[in-house]
Amino acid sequence: MVYRRTQQVMRRLAARRRAILAAARDTAAESGMTAVQIAPIATRANVAAGTVYRYFPSKAELISELISDVSREQLDSVRRAADAAPGPLSALAAAVTTIAVDVLSHRKLAWGILAEPIDVDVTPSRIESRKAIVAEIEARIAAATRAGHLPTQDASLTAAALIGALHEALVGPLAPDNLDDPVKLRDAVQTMTLMALRAVGVMDARARGLVVQAILPVAVDPKVAAATPTSLSA
């Protein structure tokens, strides 16, 4: 009986923690990371402000955990997409496409995680987030290189350059402001995937054949979401 009650308490505590993080995430996605403040997050999560502090002793810790949580979710999505691809080069294309779709689906949240100026220091979490996704792309480049699909290169440097380009082009201040249009959004995803494949050494004709179909955001009309067919062997 005591054991069952303990498990119930643990589940309740875990659910409350998830609710707080979900409230912080929704707030950041709607209004930016600067809007993540303890009192409004507590209200949104339907808990007292003191309860938020019990789980996250400071705003910096709350935002840092939010960054880690969202980044883990993105990394899982990238790995699932790449692992489902039929070959190492298709896996790289799938990984890049998934990242592009993810940041375009949540541009305000992505900017908050990457570089939005805020009044607390979350630099370590931001750096770890970037390192994790760069490491995944590095592994995909290395696998395609070992398989003979890509020329020998510094996979770590190339991966960092690709992620930097994706973020700068799709999320940063230089990103176009018309990507709410579903056709332009689809074109942007395909353009960035083609750019990445060309950058690592894939010939243009083959790169076009490797642009994989992505699951675009819900707001995107499925009729415009079709992409170039995936290669079945590379």
C-alpha positions in Angstrom: 0.0 0.0 0.0 2.8 2.4 0.9 4.7 1.5 -2.3 1.6 2.2 -4.4 1.1 5.5 -2.8 4.7 6.5 -3.3 4.4 5.7 -7.0 1.3 7.8 -7.2 3.1 10.7 -5.6 6.0 10.3 -8.0 3.7 10.4 -11.0 1.9 13.4 -9.7 5.2 15.3 -9.1 6.4 14.3 -12.6 3.2 15.5 -14.1 3.4 18.8 -12.4 7.0 19.3 -13.6 5.8 18.5 -17.1 3.0 21.0 -16.8 5.4 23.7 -15.8 7.7 23.0 -18.7 4.8 22.8 -21.1 3.5 26.2 -19.9 7.0 27.7 -20.3 7.3 26.2 -23.8 3.9 27.5 -24.9 4.7 30.9 -23.6 8.1 31.0 -25.4 6.5 29.8 -28.6 3.8 32.5 -28.5 5.7 35.5 -27.1 9.4 34.7 -27.0 11.7 33.6 -24.3 11.6 37.0 -22.6 8.0 36.2 -21.7 9.0 33.2 -19.6 8.6 34.6 -16.1 7.8 32.6 -13.0 4.5 34.2 -12.0 2.7 33.9 -15.4 4.1 30.4 -16.0 2.7 29.4 -12.6 -0.7 30.7 -13.5 -0.6 29.0 -16.9 0.4 25.7 -15.3 -2.3 26.1 -12.6 0.2 26.0 -9.7 1.5 28.4 -7.2 4.7 30.4 -7.9 6.3 28.7 -5.0 5.7 25.4 -6.6 7.6 26.5 -9.7 10.5 27.4 -7.5 10.4 24.1 -5.9 11.1 22.4 -9.2 13.2 25.2 -10.7 15.0 27.3 -8.1 15.5 30.2 -10.5 14.2 31.5 -13.9 17.6 30.6 -15.4 17.2 27.0 -14.4 13.6 26.9 -15.7 14.7 28.3 -19.1 17.8 26.1 -19.2 15.7 23.0 -18.7 13.2 24.2 -21.3 16.1 24.6 -23.8 17.3 21.1 -22.9 13.9 19.6 -23.1 13.1 21.1 -26.6 16.5 20.2 -27.9 16.2 16.6 -26.8 12.8 16.4 -28.6 14.3 17.8 -31.8 17.2 15.5 -31.6 14.9 12.5 -31.2 12.9 13.6 -34.3 16.1 14.0 -36.4 17.3 10.5 -35.4 14.0 8.9 -36.1 13.8 10.5 -39.6 17.4 9.6 -40.4 17.2 6.1 -39.1 14.1 5.5 -41.3 16.0 6.5 -44.4 17.2 3.8 -46.8 20.8 4.8 -46.9 23.4 7.1 -45.3 23.1 9.9 -47.8 19.3 9.8 -47.6 19.7 9.8 -43.8 21.7 13.0 -44.0 19.1 14.6 -46.3 16.3 13.4 -43.9 18.2 14.9 -40.9 18.6 18.3 -42.5 15.0 18.4 -43.7 13.7 17.5 -40.3 15.8 20.3 -38.7 14.5 22.8 -41.2 10.9 21.8 -40.7 11.3 21.9 -37.0 12.7 25.4 -36.8 10.2 26.7 -39.3 7.4 25.2 -37.4 8.4 27.0 -34.2 10.4 30.0 -35.3 9.9 32.1 -32.2 10.7 29.2 -29.9 13.8 28.3 -32.0 15.1 31.9 -31.8 14.5 31.9 -28.1 16.6 28.7 -27.7 19.3 29.9 -30.1 20.1 33.5 -29.3 17.2 35.7 -28.2 18.5 38.2 -25.6 17.2 37.5 -22.1 18.0 38.8 -18.7 19.5 35.5 -17.3 22.5 33.5 -18.5 21.6 30.3 -20.2 24.7 30.1 -22.4 25.7 26.6 -21.3 22.3 25.1 -22.2 22.3 26.9 -25.5 25.8 25.6 -26.4 25.0 22.0 -25.3 21.9 22.2 -27.5 23.9 23.2 -30.6 26.6 20.7 -29.8 24.1 17.8 -29.7 22.5 18.6 -33.1 25.9 19.3 -34.7 27.2 15.9 -33.4 24.2 14.2 -35.0 24.8 15.8 -38.4 28.5 15.1 -38.1 27.8 11.4 -37.5 25.5 11.3 -40.6 28.2 13.0 -42.8 30.8 10.6 -41.5 28.6 7.6 -42.3 27.9 8.8 -45.8 31.7 9.4 -46.3 32.6 5.9 -45.1 30.1 4.5 -47.5 31.8 6.3 -50.4 29.0 8.7 -51.1 30.9 11.9 -50.1 34.4 13.1 -50.5 36.7 13.1 -47.5 36.2 16.1 -45.3 36.2 17.5 -41.8 32.8 16.2 -40.8 32.8 18.2 -37.5 33.5 21.5 -39.2 31.1 20.8 -42.1 28.3 19.9 -39.7 28.8 23.1 -37.6 28.7 25.1 -40.8 25.5 23.5 -42.0 23.7 24.0 -38.7 24.9 27.6 -38.6 23.6 28.2 -42.1 20.2 26.6 -41.3 19.7 28.7 -38.2 20.8 31.9 -39.8 18.8 31.5 -42.9 15.5 30.3 -41.3 15.4 31.7 -37.8 17.8 34.6 -37.3 17.3 38.3 -38.1 18.2 37.7 -41.8 15.5 35.0 -42.2 12.7 35.9 -44.7 9.5 37.1 -43.2 7.1 35.4 -45.7 7.6 31.8 -44.6 4.1 31.5 -43.2 3.0 30.9 -46.8 2.9 27.1 -47.2 4.4 27.0 -50.7 7.3 29.3 -49.7 7.8 27.3 -46.5 8.1 24.1 -48.5 10.4 25.7 -51.0 12.6 27.0 -48.1 12.9 23.5 -46.7 13.9 22.0 -50.0 16.3 24.8 -50.8 18.1 24.4 -47.5 18.3 20.6 -47.9 19.7 21.0 -51.4 22.2 23.6 -50.2 23.4 21.2 -47.5 23.8 18.3 -49.9 25.7 20.4 -52.4 27.9 21.7 -49.6 29.0 18.3 -48.5 29.9 17.3 -52.1 26.8 15.7 -53.6 26.4 16.4 -57.4 23.4 18.6 -58.2 21.3 16.0 -60.0 21.7 13.5 -57.3 21.1 16.1 -54.6 17.8 16.9 -56.1 16.8 13.2 -56.1 17.7 13.0 -52.4 15.5 15.8 -51.2 13.1 13.8 -49.0 9.4 14.4 -48.3 9.0 16.0 -44.9 6.0 16.2 -42.6 5.4 19.9 -42.7 3.7 21.9 -40.0 0.0 21.3 -39.5 -0.8 24.8 -40.9 0.7 23.8 -44.2 -1.7 22.5 -46.8 -0.8 18.8 -47.5 -1.3 19.5 -51.2 1.7 21.7 -51.3 3.8 19.5 -49.0 4.9 17.1 -51.6 8.7 17.0 -52.2 11.0 15.3 -54.6 11.0 11.5 -54.3 13.6 10.0 -52.1 16.5 7.9 -53.4 15.9 4.3 -52.4 19.6 3.2 -52.1 21.9 6.1 -51.3 
